[in-house]
């Protein structure tokens, strides 16, 4: 168990995103979502106090029955005591049902607010966050960790509050009835409390380790299932199986460590409880013989001891759950503290006249902050100009597009759209001014129409059909059985790459009809017929519009006003198709190579 604790502690210290979160900060976060229900919580507290009072009353009724009617032989006195006991038990059941139902409702409503806050916080993060954080870990925060807090707010808090109030009430009554028996009953309590304090840190650290391993497990499964096509294409099933064995073993080891510490802790408390009852029975028996306690008092104190140990056991069990929940809460709180590197300024500039010009002014950028992948880019794109950017894989073409869309901020230099630094624009204005169609556009679950309405739910069917016609997406939509009501699989899996590109073009037209259009490898990995559709669509869409076209196939950009050639993050050539061929530089070499490949095909 100590080795598991050591590994868990080391794992905790290695967490790169770890931010120190105190219990008070976490409690403050949870109270933020519970505070709207203050009146309901007061009602729950009243019910809990009533339950504690009834719990204390029941053993006393047993004492009255034994020392009264049973000892004296006046059995007619048993009926009112018995009816009172029965009524107290029934009322106890009703009150417990009431506060449990009430608090679970409050807890679920509070956690709905926390889920909403966490989701809104996550979607505001920049692309740097999503590129470094596995999707499985994000999902684990939204599901497993929230579920752990659900247990805290709907069950653990109820048990802790109820057990604490009951224990306080029992201690007071026991001291008031017979202080000697009370001291005997309390003999093992310091040891039970001490063990709880001792195991507090261990349970919390091991629980945090387990949930972190579980998040990695989910992230691994998410990655493997998403990449199953590659796994099967390259027959990596055996290697994947071996990798899964390691992940699975890590999960088992973490779960075993958590189970072991829980089991040891619970068993220790059970032993102390049994020992405590034995001490009460022996000491109380001596008291009855010495006549400083009655038989009814002894029976009552056995029940009181049992009743007092039960809250301690419940507190210890819930204590373990609370440590697990607080560990989950810490991870959620740390995630809520992460701020995006790319942020909108509190006060942004309004652009009165949008002329569709773009200027890259000595732009530099490094993903890791040290090694530049964009090195001093200077480029001016005039309004209405079509600029193509070409170059080998890794030249920095797509990175330049991401900087223009402000998925990342430039390391130095500036990018201006319509004369305004994009860092001074609101995100809404920047997205309105610059529409980017990525190389692998994503389609969401739903119909074709749902995906076209994604950014503008209010558009009419006529506007949708017009955009589809302009982008040539109608060529494949009209062939579908339900046309615009055709249901797409996750990611648009029942559409081809080219069809998803055409749909993305239509979506961009609907979102920002007059924006700068950026096409990132729009014609890569598609068939010739669809390429012709896309080329036809581009000719129509780009008429009179500023456009930046990232291209692999030079045949698709030969009519561009300016062709920019990049290598290792720098512009090494720019000019028209004819000018670059005449210069006999890198572009001419790329053109000659592709022309030769086309002849071979």
C-alpha positions in Angstrom: 0.0 0.0 0.0 2.9 2.4 0.8 4.4 1.8 -2.7 1.1 2.7 -4.3 0.9 5.9 -2.2 4.5 6.7 -3.2 3.8 6.3 -6.9 0.5 8.3 -6.6 2.4 11.1 -4.8 5.1 11.2 -7.6 2.4 11.2 -10.3 0.6 14.1 -8.6 3.8 16.1 -8.6 4.4 15.4 -12.3 1.0 17.0 -13.3 2.1 19.8 -15.6 -1.3 21.6 -15.3 -1.3 21.4 -11.5 -2.4 24.6 -9.8 -2.5 24.7 -6.0 -6.1 24.6 -4.8 -6.9 24.8 -1.1 -10.0 23.1 0.5 -11.4 26.6 1.3 -11.1 27.6 -2.4 -12.8 24.5 -3.5 -15.5 24.9 -0.9 -16.0 28.5 -2.1 -16.4 27.3 -5.7 -19.0 24.8 -4.7 -20.8 27.3 -2.5 -21.0 29.6 -5.5 -23.4 27.1 -7.1 -25.2 26.1 -3.9 -25.8 29.6 -2.6 -29.0 30.2 -4.8 -30.6 27.5 -2.8 -29.9 28.9 0.7 -33.5 28.7 1.9 -33.9 25.1 0.8 -30.6 24.3 2.6 -32.0 25.8 5.8 -35.0 23.5 5.4 -32.7 20.5 5.0 -30.8 21.5 8.1 -34.1 21.7 10.1 -35.0 18.2 8.9 -31.5 16.9 9.8 -31.8 18.3 13.3 -35.1 16.6 13.7 -33.7 13.3 12.6 -30.8 13.7 15.1 -33.3 14.4 17.9 -35.3 11.3 17.1 -32.2 9.1 16.9 -31.2 10.3 20.3 -34.7 9.6 21.7 -35.1 6.0 20.6 -32.5 4.4 23.1 -34.0 6.6 25.9 -37.4 5.1 25.2 -35.9 1.6 25.6 -34.4 2.7 28.9 -37.8 3.9 30.1 -39.4 0.6 29.1 -36.8 -1.5 30.9 -36.4 0.6 34.1 -40.2 1.3 34.2 -42.9 -1.2 33.2 -40.6 -4.2 32.6 -38.8 -3.9 35.9 -41.9 -3.0 38.0 -44.2 -5.4 36.3 -46.7 -2.7 35.3 -46.9 -3.8 31.7 -49.8 -1.4 30.9 -47.2 1.3 30.7 -45.4 -0.5 27.8 -48.2 0.4 25.3 -47.7 4.2 25.2 -43.9 3.7 25.1 -44.2 1.1 22.3 -46.5 3.4 20.3 -44.2 6.3 20.9 -41.2 4.2 19.6 -43.2 3.1 16.5 -44.2 6.7 15.8 -40.7 7.9 16.2 -39.4 5.3 13.8 -42.0 6.1 11.1 -41.4 9.8 11.5 -37.6 9.2 11.2 -38.2 7.3 7.9 -40.3 10.2 6.5 -37.8 12.9 7.6 -34.8 11.0 6.1 -36.6 10.5 2.9 -37.5 14.2 2.8 -34.0 15.6 3.4 -32.4 13.1 1.1 -34.8 13.9 -1.8 -34.5 17.7 -1.1 -30.7 17.8 -1.0 -30.3 15.5 -4.0 -32.5 17.9 -6.0 -30.4 20.9 -4.8 -27.2 19.1 -5.6 -28.2 18.2 -9.1 -29.3 21.7 -9.9 -26.0 23.1 -8.5 -24.0 20.7 -10.5 -25.9 21.5 -13.7 -24.6 25.0 -13.2 -21.1 23.8 -12.6 -21.2 21.6 -15.8 -22.4 24.6 -17.7 -19.6 26.8 -16.3 -17.0 24.1 -17.1 -18.2 23.6 -20.6 -18.3 27.3 -21.4 -14.8 27.6 -19.9 -13.4 24.7 -22.1 -14.9 26.0 -25.4 -13.2 29.4 -24.7 -9.8 27.8 -24.7 -7.5 28.4 -27.6 -6.1 25.7 -30.0 -2.9 25.4 -28.0 -4.9 23.9 -25.1 -6.7 21.4 -27.3 -3.5 20.4 -29.1 -1.8 19.6 -25.7 -4.8 18.1 -23.8 -6.1 14.7 -24.8 -9.9 14.7 -25.5 -10.3 11.8 -23.1 -9.1 13.8 -20.2 -11.4 16.7 -21.0 -14.3 14.2 -21.2 -13.2 12.7 -17.9 -13.5 16.1 -16.2 -17.0 16.6 -17.6 -18.2 13.1 -16.6 -16.3 11.2 -14.0 -15.2 14.2 -11.9 -18.6 15.8 -12.0 -20.1 12.5 -11.0 -17.8 12.3 -8.0 -19.1 15.8 -7.0 -22.6 14.5 -7.5 -22.0 11.9 -4.9 -20.6 14.6 -2.6 -23.5 17.0 -2.9 -26.3 14.4 -3.0 -25.1 11.8 -0.6 -21.9 12.6 1.3 -23.0 16.0 2.6 -26.3 14.5 3.8 -24.5 11.7 5.6 -21.8 14.0 7.1 -24.3 16.6 8.4 -26.7 13.9 9.7 -24.0 11.9 11.3 -22.3 15.0 12.9 -25.5 16.3 14.4 -26.5 12.8 15.6 -23.1 12.3 17.2 -23.1 15.7 19.0 -26.6 15.0 20.3 -25.7 11.5 21.5 -22.6 12.7 23.3 -24.6 15.4 25.1 -27.3 13.0 26.2 -24.9 10.3 27.2 -23.0 12.7 29.5 -26.2 14.0 30.9 -27.6 10.5 31.7 -24.5 9.0 33.2 -21.0 10.5 32.9 -19.2 7.3 34.0 -20.8 5.2 31.3 -20.3 8.0 28.8 -16.5 8.1 29.5 -16.4 4.3 29.1 -18.3 4.6 25.8 -15.9 7.2 24.5 -12.8 5.1 25.1 -12.1 4.2 21.5 -13.3 7.4 19.9 -9.9 9.2 20.0 -8.4 6.2 18.1 -11.1 6.3 15.5 -10.7 10.0 15.0 -6.9 9.7 14.9 -7.0 7.0 12.2 -9.4 9.2 10.1 -6.9 12.1 10.3 -4.0 9.8 9.5 -5.7 8.3 6.4 -7.0 11.6 5.1 -3.9 12.5 3.0 -3.3 9.0 1.8 -6.8 8.5 0.6 -6.9 11.8 -1.2 -3.6 11.3 -3.0 -4.3 7.7 -4.1 -7.8 8.7 -5.2 -6.3 11.6 -7.3 -3.9 9.1 -8.8 -6.7 6.7 -9.7 -8.8 9.3 -11.4 -5.8 10.6 -13.3 -5.1 7.1 -14.6 -8.7 6.7 -15.4 -8.6 9.9 -17.5 -5.5 8.6 -19.3 -7.3 5.3 -19.9 -10.3 7.1 -21.5 -7.9 9.3 -23.6 -6.1 6.2 -24.9 -9.4 4.5 -25.9 -10.6 7.7 -27.5 -7.4 7.9 -29.6 -7.4 4.3 -30.6 -11.0 4.1 -31.6 -10.7 7.3 -33.6 -7.7 6.0 -35.3 -9.0 2.5 -35.9 -8.7 2.8 -39.7 -5.0 3.4 -39.4 -4.6 0.6 -36.9 -6.3 -1.9 -39.3 -4.6 -0.5 -42.5 -1.1 -1.0 -41.0 -2.1 -4.2 -39.0 -1.1 -2.7 -35.7 -3.7 -4.8 -33.8 -1.0 -6.7 -32.0 1.0 -3.6 -31.0 -2.2 -1.9 -29.9 -3.1 -4.9 -27.8 0.3 -4.7 -26.1 -0.1 -1.0 -25.5 -3.6 -1.5 -24.1 -2.3 -4.2 -21.8 0.1 -1.6 -20.2 -2.7 1.0 -19.9 -5.1 -1.6 -18.5 -2.5 -2.8 -16.0 -1.9 0.8 -14.8 -5.6 1.1 -14.4 -5.8 -2.1 -12.4 -2.9 -1.2 -10.2 -4.4 2.2 -9.4 -7.8 0.7 -8.7 -6.2 -2.0 -6.5 -4.3 0.6 -4.5 -7.5 2.6 -3.9 -9.4 -0.5 -3.0 -6.7 -1.7 -0.6 -6.5 1.6 1.3 -10.3 1.8 1.6 -10.6 -1.8 2.8 -7.8 -1.5 5.4 -9.3 1.7 6.7 -12.9 0.3 6.9 -11.7 -2.9 8.6 -9.7 -1.0 11.2 -12.8 1.1 12.1 -14.9 -2.1 12.4 -12.4 -3.6 14.8 -12.5 -0.5 16.9 -16.3 -0.4 16.9 -16.5 -4.0 18.1 -13.8 -3.3 20.8 -15.8 -0.3 21.9 -19.0 -2.2 22.4 -17.1 -4.9 24.4 -15.7 -2.2 26.7 -19.2 -0.7 27.2 -20.7 -4.1 28.0 -17.9 -4.9 30.5 -17.7 -1.5 32.1 -21.5 -1.0 32.2 -22.0 -4.5 33.7 -19.6 -3.5 36.5 -21.7 -0.4 37.0 -24.9 -2.4 37.3 -23.3 -4.6 39.9 -22.0 -1.6 41.7 -25.4 0.0 41.5 -24.2 3.3 39.9 -26.1 2.3 36.7 -29.4 0.5 36.1 -30.0 -2.4 33.7 -32.1 -0.1 31.5 -29.3 2.5 31.5 -26.8 -0.2 30.4 -29.0 -1.4 27.6 -29.6 2.2 26.6 -25.9 3.0 26.6 -25.2 -0.1 24.5 -27.7 1.3 22.0 -26.2 4.8 22.4 -22.7 3.4 21.8 -23.9 1.5 18.8 -25.7 4.6 17.6 -22.6 6.8 18.2 -20.2 4.4 16.4 -22.5 4.2 13.4 -22.2 8.0 12.7 -18.4 7.6 13.1 -18.4 4.7 10.7 -20.6 6.7 8.3 -18.3 9.7 8.7 -15.3 7.6 7.9 -16.9 6.0 4.9 -18.1 9.4 3.6 -14.7 10.8 4.6 -13.1 8.5 2.0 -15.8 9.5 -0.5 -15.3 13.2 0.3 -11.6 12.9 -0.2 -12.2 11.3 -3.6 -14.8 14.1 -4.4 -12.5 16.8 -3.3 -9.7 15.3 -5.4 -12.1 15.4 -8.4 -13.1 18.9 -7.4 -9.5 20.0 -7.4 -9.1 18.8 -10.9 -12.2 20.7 -12.0 -11.0 23.8 -10.2 -7.6 23.6 -11.8 -9.2 23.4 -15.2 -11.3 26.4 -14.4 -8.1 28.3 -13.5 -6.5 27.6 -16.9 -6.6 30.8 -19.0 -6.2 30.7 -22.8 -3.0 32.1 -24.3 -5.1 33.9 -26.9 -7.6 36.3 -25.3 -9.8 39.0 -26.5 -8.9 42.5 -25.2 -11.4 44.0 -22.7 -11.8 46.9 -25.2 -11.7 46.2 -28.9 -11.6 48.3 -32.0 -14.7 48.7 -34.2 -13.9 48.6 -37.9 -16.1 51.1 -39.8 -14.9 50.2 -43.3 -13.9 46.7 -44.1 -11.7 46.7 -47.3 -10.6 43.0 -47.2 -6.9 43.9 -47.1 -4.3 41.8 -45.1 -0.8 42.6 -44.0 1.7 40.3 -42.4 4.4 42.5 -40.9 7.6 40.7 -39.8 5.6 37.8 -38.3 7.4 35.2 -36.2 5.9 32.3 -34.3 7.1 29.2 -32.4 4.7 26.6 -31.0 7.0 25.9 -28.1 8.0 29.5 -27.6 11.6 28.8 -28.6 12.0 27.3 -32.1 10.4 29.5 -34.8 8.3 27.8 -37.4 7.4 31.2 -39.0 10.4 33.4 -39.5 9.9 37.0 -40.4 7.0 36.8 -42.9 6.2 40.0 -44.7 3.2 39.9 -47.1 0.7 42.4 -48.2 -2.6 41.2 -49.7 -4.6 43.9 -51.5 -8.4 44.0 -51.5 -9.9 41.5 -53.9 -6.6 39.8 -54.5 -6.2 36.0 -54.8 -3.0 34.9 -53.1 -1.9 31.3 -53.3 0.6 29.9 -50.8 2.6 26.8 -51.8 5.5 24.8 -50.5 6.6 21.5 -49.2 5.0 19.8 -46.2 6.1 21.5 -43.0 6.9 24.8 -44.7 4.5 26.7 -42.4 1.6 27.3 -44.7 -1.2 26.0 -42.4 0.5 27.7 -39.4 0.3 31.0 -41.2 -3.5 30.4 -41.7 -3.9 29.6 -38.0 -2.2 32.8 -37.1 -4.5 34.8 -39.4 -7.5 33.2 -37.7 -5.9 33.9 -34.3 -6.0 30.3 -33.2 -2.5 31.3 -31.9 -1.0 34.7 -31.3 2.1 35.8 -33.2 5.4 35.7 -31.3 6.4 39.0 -32.7 5.3 41.3 -35.5 1.7 41.8 -36.4 -1.1 40.8 -38.7 -3.5 43.5 -39.8 -6.9 43.0 -41.5 -8.4 46.1 -43.1 -5.7 48.2 -41.4 -6.4 46.9 -37.9 -4.2 44.6 -35.8 -6.2 41.4 -35.4 -5.3 41.4 -31.7 -7.4 44.6 -31.4 -10.5 43.0 -33.0 -13.1 41.2 -31.1 -13.3 37.4 -31.9 -16.7 37.9 -33.4 -15.5 40.6 -35.8 -12.4 38.6 -36.7 -14.5 35.5 -37.5 -16.9 37.8 -39.5 -14.0 39.3 -41.5 -12.1 36.0 -42.1 -13.7 32.7 -43.0 -11.4 29.7 -42.9 -12.2 26.4 -44.6 -9.8 23.8 -43.1 -8.2 20.9 -44.9 -10.4 18.4 -43.0 -13.7 20.2 -42.3 -15.8 18.7 -39.6 -19.5 17.8 -39.9 -21.7 17.4 -36.8 -24.4 14.9 -36.1 -27.6 16.0 -37.7 -28.8 16.7 -41.2 -27.2 18.6 -44.1 -29.5 21.5 -43.3 -28.4 21.4 -39.6 -24.8 21.7 -40.6 -25.5 24.6 -43.0 -27.5 26.4 -40.3 -24.7 25.8 -37.8 -23.7 29.5 -37.4 -26.9 31.1 -38.6 -30.0 29.2 -37.4 -32.3 31.9 -38.9 -31.4 31.4 -42.6 -34.2 30.3 -44.9 -34.2 27.3 -47.2 -33.9 29.6 -50.2 -30.7 31.1 -48.8 -29.4 27.7 -48.0 -30.1 26.4 -51.5 -28.5 29.5 -53.0 -25.3 29.0 -51.0 -25.2 25.3 -51.9 -25.6 26.2 -55.6 -22.8 28.8 -55.5 -20.5 26.4 -53.8 -21.6 23.5 -56.1 -22.6 21.5 -53.0 -26.0 21.1 -54.6 -24.4 18.7 -57.1 -24.1 16.0 -54.4 -26.9 17.2 -52.1 -29.5 16.8 -54.8 -28.4 13.1 -55.3 -29.0 12.2 -51.7 -32.3 10.4 -50.8 -33.5 13.1 -48.3 -31.4 15.9 -49.8 -31.1 18.6 -47.1 -32.7 16.3 -44.5 -30.1 13.7 -45.1 -28.7 12.5 -41.7 -24.9 12.7 -41.4 -22.8 10.2 -39.3 -20.4 11.6 -36.7 -17.7 13.7 -38.5 -19.6 13.3 -41.7 -18.5 9.7 -42.1 -21.1 9.0 -44.8 -19.8 11.8 -47.0 -16.6 11.8 -49.1 -13.7 14.2 -48.3 -14.7 16.3 -51.3 -18.4 16.4 -50.4 -17.4 17.6 -46.9 -15.2 20.3 -48.5 -18.2 21.5 -50.7 -20.4 21.6 -47.6 -17.8 23.6 -45.7 -17.6 26.1 -48.6 -21.4 26.5 -48.5 -21.2 26.9 -44.7 -18.6 29.6 -45.0 -20.7 31.5 -47.5 -23.7 31.4 -45.2 -21.7 32.5 -42.2 -19.9 35.5 -43.8 -21.0 36.2 -47.3 -18.5 39.1 -47.8 -15.5 37.9 -45.7 -12.0 37.2 -46.7 -11.9 33.5 -47.6 -9.0 31.2 -46.6 -8.9 27.8 -48.2 -6.5 25.3 -46.6 -5.7 22.5 -49.0 -9.3 22.5 -50.3 -8.5 20.2 -53.2 -6.2 17.7 -51.5 -7.1 14.0 -51.3 -10.2 14.2 -53.5 -11.2 12.7 -56.8 -10.9 14.6 -60.1 -14.7 15.1 -60.5 -15.0 16.7 -57.1 -11.9 18.8 -57.7 -13.5 20.2 -60.7 -16.6 21.0 -58.7 -14.5 22.7 -56.1 -12.5 24.6 -58.7 -15.8 25.8 -60.3 -17.1 26.8 -56.9 -14.0 28.7 -56.1 -14.1 30.6 -59.4 -17.7 31.7 -58.4 -17.1 32.3 -54.7 -13.8 34.2 -55.1 -15.1 36.7 -57.7 -14.3 40.2 -56.2 -13.3 38.7 -52.9 -9.9 38.6 -51.1 -8.7 35.1 -50.8 -5.7 33.1 -49.5 -5.4 29.7 -51.0 -3.1 27.1 -49.4 -2.5 24.5 -52.2 -0.5 21.4 -52.8 -1.6 21.0 -56.4 -0.1 23.8 -58.4 -2.6 23.3 -61.2 -5.3 24.8 -58.9 -3.5 28.1 -58.2 -1.9 29.0 -61.5 -4.6 31.7 -62.0 -3.9 33.4 -58.7 -2.9 37.0 -58.7 0.2 36.3 -56.5 1.8 32.9 -55.7 3.9 32.8 -52.5 6.4 30.0 -52.1 7.4 29.1 -48.6 10.2 27.0 -47.2 11.1 26.4 -43.5 8.8 29.2 -42.3 10.1 31.8 -44.8 8.9 33.3 -48.1 11.5 32.6 -50.7 9.6 33.5 -53.8 6.5 35.4 -54.9 5.0 36.5 -58.1 2.6 35.4 -60.8 2.6 31.8 -62.3 4.5 33.1 -65.4 7.0 35.2 -63.4 7.9 32.3 -61.1 8.3 29.9 -64.0 10.6 32.4 -65.7 12.6 32.8 -62.5 13.4 29.1 -62.6 13.4 28.8 -58.8 11.7 26.5 -56.3 8.3 27.0 -57.8 9.5 26.1 -61.3 11.1 22.9 -59.8 7.8 22.0 -58.0 5.8 22.7 -61.2 8.1 20.6 -63.3 8.0 17.7 -60.8 4.2 17.7 -60.6 3.8 18.0 -64.3 6.0 15.0 -64.8 4.0 13.0 -62.2 0.8 13.9 -64.0 2.2 12.7 -67.3 3.1 9.4 -65.7 -0.5 9.0 -64.3 
